Amino acid sequence: MFAVLSLSSLLIWPTALTIMYLLRRRFPPSNKKCTAFRALAYVLIFSAGRTLGTLAANAATTPKRAGAGTQSPDLAWVLFSLPIAILWIIIAYRRIERASWKDLGWSLSHFKRELFFGVPMGFILFVFRRSDEIFAHGPTVHIPLTDAVVIFLASFGIASWQEENIYRGYLQPKLEALGRKKAAIIIQAVLFSLAHIGYYGFDASPEFFLGLLELAVVGLILGYYRQRFNSLVAPFIAHGLLDFLPIFWRY
């Protein structure tokens, strides 16, 4: 089973890019509804690919519930996944969809503002999502350097980079173009939350659904900022901190 999952997780990405290319040819970019449809299809493709990769990586482990602390990612897994995460956005959205970095929300013209909002927002979301860890015991700064680097790359280079570009960077504006800005924020937040089921496995418990609800709230907050300031920089920073900061409570 592990071999099948590993092979599938490798093959799904070139297959997904082929499907995205065919979808773009089939549904013209000039049509807003077609563009929104493609954006939603890309989200489903990404979720399927990430789920297969996660299942392959954790084939011998018990899935964690949503909202629970996760194990530190392995260095080999990060080094394998990081190039895929970076190239996926560049090829899928910059090349196939021909979206500019500005279209995706990347602009450094207001970098001080982005830092001013992004860093505190990341800490606030961290407290919101991980209050049980924070109050269980104090933090420590004695973190192994290798672990810190691995989790930093996984948090910012994989999780935040992919999810912010996909959900807030590309999907949300395409849904907003249909004329329903509030609905766009809600839809991307719900899909963002549901995509994390692949990380934890389905568990019909109150804690599981509470975890998904918390993730949806995170998506709403980051989506609101994306819409309000037309920027992805602060959401990227906040999202990365949300995933990285728990390392100081793991030791």
MIMAR-319248 format. One record per residue (C-alpha): y negated, x, z; residue number from 0. Coordinates in steps of 0.5 Angstrom, whole numbers, plus 500, padded with zeros to 3 digits. Layout:
BEGIN
+-----+-----+-----+-----+
|   v |   u |   w |   n |
+-----+-----+-----+-----+
|   Y |   X |   Z | NUM |
...
+-----+-----+-----+-----+
This chain:
BEGIN
+-----+-----+-----+-----+
|   v |   u |   w |   n |
+-----+-----+-----+-----+
| 500 | 500 | 500 |   0 |
| 495 | 506 | 502 |   1 |
| 496 | 509 | 495 |   2 |
| 495 | 502 | 491 |   3 |
| 489 | 501 | 495 |   4 |
| 486 | 508 | 494 |   5 |
| 487 | 508 | 487 |   6 |
| 484 | 501 | 486 |   7 |
| 478 | 503 | 490 |   8 |
| 477 | 509 | 485 |   9 |
| 478 | 504 | 479 |  10 |
| 474 | 499 | 481 |  11 |
| 467 | 503 | 480 |  12 |
| 468 | 504 | 473 |  13 |
| 471 | 497 | 471 |  14 |
| 465 | 494 | 475 |  15 |
| 460 | 498 | 471 |  16 |
| 463 | 496 | 464 |  17 |
| 463 | 489 | 467 |  18 |
| 456 | 490 | 469 |  19 |
| 454 | 492 | 462 |  20 |
| 458 | 487 | 458 |  21 |
| 454 | 482 | 463 |  22 |
| 447 | 484 | 461 |  23 |
| 449 | 484 | 453 |  24 |
| 452 | 477 | 454 |  25 |
| 446 | 474 | 459 |  26 |
| 439 | 476 | 456 |  27 |
| 434 | 480 | 461 |  28 |
| 429 | 475 | 458 |  29 |
| 432 | 469 | 462 |  30 |
| 430 | 469 | 469 |  31 |
| 436 | 465 | 471 |  32 |
| 441 | 469 | 467 |  33 |
| 438 | 475 | 471 |  34 |
| 439 | 472 | 477 |  35 |
| 446 | 470 | 475 |  36 |
| 448 | 477 | 474 |  37 |
| 444 | 480 | 480 |  38 |
| 449 | 475 | 484 |  39 |
| 455 | 478 | 480 |  40 |
| 453 | 485 | 482 |  41 |
| 453 | 483 | 489 |  42 |
| 460 | 480 | 489 |  43 |
| 463 | 486 | 485 |  44 |
| 460 | 491 | 490 |  45 |
| 463 | 487 | 496 |  46 |
| 469 | 488 | 492 |  47 |
| 469 | 495 | 491 |  48 |
| 467 | 497 | 498 |  49 |
| 472 | 492 | 501 |  50 |
| 477 | 496 | 497 |  51 |
| 475 | 503 | 499 |  52 |
| 474 | 501 | 507 |  53 |
| 481 | 498 | 507 |  54 |
| 484 | 504 | 504 |  55 |
| 480 | 508 | 509 |  56 |
| 483 | 504 | 514 |  57 |
| 489 | 502 | 512 |  58 |
| 493 | 505 | 518 |  59 |
| 487 | 503 | 523 |  60 |
| 486 | 496 | 527 |  61 |
| 480 | 493 | 524 |  62 |
| 474 | 492 | 528 |  63 |
| 470 | 486 | 530 |  64 |
| 463 | 484 | 527 |  65 |
| 458 | 487 | 532 |  66 |
| 462 | 492 | 535 |  67 |
| 461 | 499 | 535 |  68 |
| 465 | 503 | 529 |  69 |
| 469 | 509 | 529 |  70 |
| 465 | 516 | 526 |  71 |
| 466 | 516 | 519 |  72 |
| 470 | 522 | 517 |  73 |
| 467 | 528 | 513 |  74 |
| 471 | 528 | 507 |  75 |
| 470 | 520 | 506 |  76 |
| 463 | 521 | 507 |  77 |
| 463 | 527 | 502 |  78 |
| 467 | 523 | 497 |  79 |
| 463 | 516 | 498 |  80 |
| 456 | 519 | 498 |  81 |
| 456 | 521 | 490 |  82 |
| 459 | 515 | 489 |  83 |
| 453 | 511 | 493 |  84 |
| 448 | 515 | 489 |  85 |
| 451 | 514 | 482 |  86 |
| 452 | 507 | 483 |  87 |
| 445 | 505 | 484 |  88 |
| 442 | 510 | 479 |  89 |
| 447 | 508 | 473 |  90 |
| 448 | 500 | 475 |  91 |
| 441 | 499 | 476 |  92 |
| 437 | 504 | 473 |  93 |
| 441 | 505 | 467 |  94 |
| 444 | 499 | 465 |  95 |
| 439 | 494 | 468 |  96 |
| 433 | 499 | 467 |  97 |
| 430 | 497 | 473 |  98 |
| 424 | 502 | 475 |  99 |
| 424 | 505 | 482 | 100 |
| 418 | 501 | 483 | 101 |
| 421 | 495 | 481 | 102 |
| 427 | 496 | 486 | 103 |
| 421 | 497 | 491 | 104 |
| 421 | 505 | 492 | 105 |
| 413 | 507 | 492 | 106 |
| 410 | 512 | 497 | 107 |
| 403 | 510 | 496 | 108 |
| 403 | 507 | 503 | 109 |
| 408 | 512 | 506 | 110 |
| 404 | 512 | 513 | 111 |
| 405 | 504 | 513 | 112 |
| 412 | 505 | 511 | 113 |
| 413 | 510 | 517 | 114 |
| 409 | 506 | 522 | 115 |
| 413 | 499 | 521 | 116 |
| 420 | 502 | 519 | 117 |
| 421 | 507 | 525 | 118 |
| 419 | 501 | 530 | 119 |
| 423 | 496 | 526 | 120 |
| 429 | 500 | 526 | 121 |
| 429 | 501 | 534 | 122 |
| 428 | 494 | 535 | 123 |
| 434 | 492 | 530 | 124 |
| 438 | 497 | 534 | 125 |
| 436 | 494 | 541 | 126 |
| 438 | 487 | 538 | 127 |
| 445 | 489 | 535 | 128 |
| 447 | 494 | 540 | 129 |
| 444 | 492 | 547 | 130 |
| 451 | 492 | 550 | 131 |
| 452 | 499 | 548 | 132 |
| 445 | 501 | 550 | 133 |
| 445 | 498 | 557 | 134 |
| 452 | 500 | 559 | 135 |
| 450 | 507 | 559 | 136 |
| 445 | 512 | 558 | 137 |
| 444 | 516 | 551 | 138 |
| 446 | 523 | 551 | 139 |
| 442 | 528 | 546 | 140 |
| 448 | 533 | 546 | 141 |
| 451 | 531 | 540 | 142 |
| 456 | 535 | 536 | 143 |
| 452 | 537 | 530 | 144 |
| 457 | 536 | 525 | 145 |
| 458 | 529 | 527 | 146 |
| 450 | 528 | 527 | 147 |
| 450 | 530 | 520 | 148 |
| 456 | 526 | 518 | 149 |
| 453 | 520 | 521 | 150 |
| 446 | 521 | 518 | 151 |
| 449 | 521 | 511 | 152 |
| 453 | 515 | 512 | 153 |
| 447 | 511 | 515 | 154 |
| 442 | 513 | 510 | 155 |
| 445 | 516 | 504 | 156 |
| 451 | 511 | 503 | 157 |
| 450 | 504 | 507 | 158 |
| 442 | 504 | 507 | 159 |
| 441 | 506 | 500 | 160 |
| 446 | 502 | 497 | 161 |
| 445 | 495 | 501 | 162 |
| 437 | 496 | 501 | 163 |
| 437 | 497 | 493 | 164 |
| 442 | 492 | 492 | 165 |
| 440 | 486 | 497 | 166 |
| 433 | 487 | 498 | 167 |
| 431 | 492 | 492 | 168 |
| 434 | 488 | 486 | 169 |
| 437 | 481 | 488 | 170 |
| 432 | 478 | 492 | 171 |
| 426 | 479 | 487 | 172 |
| 431 | 476 | 482 | 173 |
| 432 | 470 | 486 | 174 |
| 424 | 470 | 488 | 175 |
| 423 | 470 | 480 | 176 |
| 426 | 463 | 480 | 177 |
| 420 | 460 | 484 | 178 |
| 424 | 460 | 491 | 179 |
| 421 | 466 | 495 | 180 |
| 424 | 463 | 502 | 181 |
| 431 | 461 | 499 | 182 |
| 431 | 468 | 496 | 183 |
| 430 | 471 | 503 | 184 |
| 436 | 467 | 506 | 185 |
| 441 | 468 | 500 | 186 |
| 440 | 475 | 500 | 187 |
| 441 | 475 | 508 | 188 |
| 447 | 471 | 508 | 189 |
| 450 | 475 | 502 | 190 |
| 449 | 481 | 506 | 191 |
| 452 | 479 | 512 | 192 |
| 458 | 476 | 509 | 193 |
| 459 | 483 | 505 | 194 |
| 460 | 486 | 512 | 195 |
| 467 | 482 | 513 | 196 |
| 470 | 488 | 509 | 197 |
| 468 | 493 | 514 | 198 |
| 471 | 489 | 520 | 199 |
| 477 | 484 | 517 | 200 |
| 476 | 477 | 518 | 201 |
| 477 | 475 | 526 | 202 |
| 476 | 467 | 527 | 203 |
| 473 | 469 | 534 | 204 |
| 466 | 467 | 537 | 205 |
| 464 | 475 | 537 | 206 |
| 466 | 475 | 530 | 207 |
| 461 | 470 | 528 | 208 |
| 456 | 472 | 532 | 209 |
| 456 | 479 | 529 | 210 |
| 455 | 476 | 522 | 211 |
| 450 | 472 | 525 | 212 |
| 446 | 478 | 527 | 213 |
| 447 | 481 | 521 | 214 |
| 444 | 475 | 517 | 215 |
| 438 | 476 | 522 | 216 |
| 437 | 483 | 520 | 217 |
| 437 | 481 | 513 | 218 |
| 432 | 476 | 514 | 219 |
| 427 | 481 | 517 | 220 |
| 428 | 486 | 512 | 221 |
| 428 | 481 | 507 | 222 |
| 421 | 478 | 509 | 223 |
| 418 | 485 | 510 | 224 |
| 421 | 487 | 502 | 225 |
| 417 | 480 | 500 | 226 |
| 411 | 481 | 504 | 227 |
| 409 | 488 | 502 | 228 |
| 413 | 489 | 496 | 229 |
| 416 | 495 | 499 | 230 |
| 423 | 498 | 500 | 231 |
| 421 | 504 | 504 | 232 |
| 421 | 501 | 511 | 233 |
| 427 | 497 | 510 | 234 |
| 431 | 503 | 508 | 235 |
| 428 | 507 | 514 | 236 |
| 430 | 501 | 519 | 237 |
| 437 | 500 | 516 | 238 |
| 438 | 507 | 517 | 239 |
| 436 | 508 | 524 | 240 |
| 440 | 502 | 526 | 241 |
| 446 | 505 | 523 | 242 |
| 445 | 512 | 526 | 243 |
| 442 | 511 | 533 | 244 |
| 449 | 509 | 536 | 245 |
| 451 | 516 | 535 | 246 |
| 447 | 517 | 542 | 247 |
| 451 | 512 | 546 | 248 |
| 458 | 514 | 543 | 249 |
| 459 | 521 | 547 | 250 |
+-----+-----+-----+-----+
